[in-house]
Amino acid sequence: MKKILLLILIFIIGLFIGTKLFNTKEDKSVNKNSCSSKLLDVVTNGTKIDNIELSKILQSCGSIICDPKNVNLSKKIEGFHTINNSNYENMIYRFWGSNIDLTNSKYYNEVKWSDIETEIKDICYEKYISFYYSANLINDVSLTTTKSFTEKPSCYSIPLFKSIYENHKSDINANTKVKFYKALNQNNDVVVVFKIEGLKVGGYYDISDMPMIVIPGYLKFLKDLAKLLS
């Protein structure tokens, strides 16, 4: 009798665990579908969505972009933040004055790529690279991370740095220098721009001061991301 009761108990527990596992898989499927719909809604109604609102969607739905099998899509992120050397320098000069020597360390905070790598390891959209800095003409930029995207202070997504690495693996090593400068954007907001030394192509980056959805190619990027979740 005891053996029969034990067998019944084992059967009930097994049935319960199986049901939970099935429901968990089903919930994940529902979440993926929900995320795909949210991203496609951004594609359709993009002009009504600002960067902060978009960041919340990416934070809950975008981690799939950091999966190594999606590296070809991840590589596109760099292009949405790349600026040319002239724009980069002009933004810095607008803040500091046109007579400064950009190679003087009093105007930038330099970190090694290995420091960036430590911050971004095993993280996707769960956090952002952000900064502490004032609007004063002093070099007080220091790196930090934040769980929420902010336009003020400047904030960069971690997938951006992963994208840069994937596009420039042959040029980046642990000692590669990354320089962060205070700058002024076209809205006269104090922002942080950065440069990665030693890259054969590009290497200058700016946080977008316009909604990301109006940047060429970004809506297609979101559409492709939605496909991964559908």
N, C-alpha and C positions, 0 to 999 in steps of 0.2 A: 504493500500500500504506500509506504514511504517512497519507494522507488518511482511509483506512478506519479505521485504528487510532485516529486523532484523533476521528473520529465516534463510534466505540465508547466511547472514554474520556468524551466529552461526555455520551453517553447514560447511562453508568453513574453519573457525577457527578450528573446531573439526577435520576435515579431515587433516588439516595441522599438528596439534598436534599428531594425530594418526600416520601419515606418519613419523614424526620425531622420535617418540617412536619406531616404527618398525625398522627404519634405525639404531637407537642407539643399539637395541638388535642385529641386524644383524652385526654391526661393532664389538660388543663384541665377537660374535661368530667367526668372521674372526680373531680377535686378538688372541683368544684362539687357534685356529687352527695354526696360525702363530707361536705362542709360542711353541706348541707341536712339530712342525716341527724343530724349532731351537734347542730344547733340544734333539730330536732324532738325529739331525745332529751332536751334540756334542758327543753323544754315539757312532756314527759311525766313526767320525773323531777326536776323543778326543785328540790324541797325538799332534794334530796341534793347540790346543787351550790352552792358558795359563790361570792362575788364574784370571787375570784382565779382560780378554775377557769374561771368564765364569761369572764373577761377574756382568757384564753388562747385560748378558742374564737373570740371576737370578733376577736382580733388576727390570727388565721390565716384567718378566714372573713368578717369584717365590713366589709372595705374597700368593698364594693359600695354601702354606705349613703352614701358620699360622692360617688357618681356623681350629677351634677346631675339626671339623669332620675328619680332616686329621692328627690327633695327632699321630697315629701309625707310619706314615711315618716321621713325625717331630722328633719323638724320636730317629731315626737312626742318626741324625746329630751329636749328641754328640760323637759317636764312631769314627768319622772321625778326631777328634782333641784330643782324649784321648791318653796320654802317661803314661808309668809306672813311679813309684816314682824314680827309679834309673836314668832313662834318664832325668827326670825333674831336679833332683838335680845336675847331671853332667853338664847340660847346664848352670845352675846358677853358679856352681863352675868355669866353663870355663871363665865366665865373671869376677867374683869377686875374684877368687882364692879359693883354696881348704880348706883353714884354717878358713873360716868364719863361724859364727854361724847363720844358716838360721832362727832361731827363733828371732834374733835381728831385731827390726823394722827399723834399719838404712839401711837395705837391701831391703825393700819392701814397697809398698804402699797398705794399707789395707782399704777396703770399706765394708760396710754392704750390704747384699743382697737387702735391701730396696732401696739403692742408685742405684743399677743395675736395679731394677724393675722400678724405676722412669724413667730411661733412655729408657727402652725398651717398655714401655706401649704403646699400639696401634700402634706399628711400626713393620714392618717385614724386607724386604730387602731394604726399602727406605733409611736406614742409616746403618752405621757400628759403632761398638765400636772401637775407636782408642785411641792413646796415644801421649802425648808430652813427649819426653825424649831425652837425649843426649847420645853420645857414651862414656862419661866420667865416671870414677869410683865414681859416686855420686848417691844418691837415688833421682832422679828428675822425676820419672814416675808420670804422672797425666792423668786421663781419660778425654776423650772428645768424640764427635761423628763426623762423617764425612759422606757426601753424596756419596763419591766415595771410592771404595775399594783400598787400597794401600798395597804393600808388605813391603815397607819401608816408614813410620814406620809400625809396626805390626798393624793388623786390624782383628777384629773378627766379624762375622755376628751376628746380633741380634737373628735370629732363633737358633743359637747355644745355647745361654743362655736360650731361651724358651725350647729347647730340654733337657738341663740339668735339668731344673726345673721339667719337666714332668716325667723324669726318677728318680728323687730323691725327690719327694714332701714330703715324710715323714721325710726327713733329713734336709730340708731347711726351714728356717723361716726368718722373717724380720731382725734378728740380726746375721744371719749366716755370717761368715767372709770370704771375698774373698781377697786373697793376690796376688799382681802383682809384679813380679821380672824382672829385666833386665837379659838377658841370651845371650849366643852365640850359634847359630845353627851350623850345620856342614859346612856351607859355610862361617863361621866366620862373619856373619851378626849379629848386635845387635838386638835382638827381645824381646818381652815381653811374658813371660809364666805366667800362673796363677794356683792357687790352691784354691779349695773350701773346707774349713774345716768342719769336722763332717760328711762327706759322708761315708757310710758303705762300699761302693765299689767305686774304682777309685777316681776321684777328682783332677787329674792333667791334664793340657791342654797346647797344643802348637799350634801356627799357623803353618800350613803346609808350608815347604820350598820347596815343590815339587808340580807340577801341581796336583790339586785335582783329576783330572780324572785318575791318575795312582794309587790312593789309593783304596785298595780292597773294593768292594761293592759300590763305589761311582757311577759308571756308571749305576748300577741297580737302585740306588736311583734316578738318573736323568730320567731313563726310566719310573719308576713308577710315577714320577712327571709329565712327558709328558702324561701319561695315564689319569691323573686327568684333563688335559686340552683338551683331544681329544673328 
